[in-house]
């Protein structure tokens, strides 16, 4: 089986929380026999993993490098989003 056939892209969500919720619905029932890995940018991996844990999801993760021109704005945005997640607990 080719690696590409194992990738499932969830594209209906508008937030990371929704993405995990919708993804969980997609892979439900397969988690007992298969490992699930989510992929996101390196700046987003900490918050994404935290949100997955809040939904009791046991996914592994893989991060992609952020392009150099996007590092500062991406990390600034992610810092604000992380603060919001901590304050609002979601």
LINBEL-V495467 format. One record per run of one state. SS is the DSSP state (A for helix, B for strand, O for the rest). FROM is the first residue (numbers start at 1). LEN is the number of residues. If there is no record, write none. Layout:
ss=SS from=FROM len=LEN
ss=SS from=FROM len=LEN
This chain:
ss=O from=1 len=2
ss=A from=3 len=4
ss=O from=7 len=9
ss=A from=16 len=12
ss=O from=28 len=9
ss=B from=37 len=5
ss=A from=42 len=13
ss=O from=55 len=5
ss=B from=60 len=5
ss=O from=65 len=3
ss=A from=68 len=21
ss=O from=89 len=2
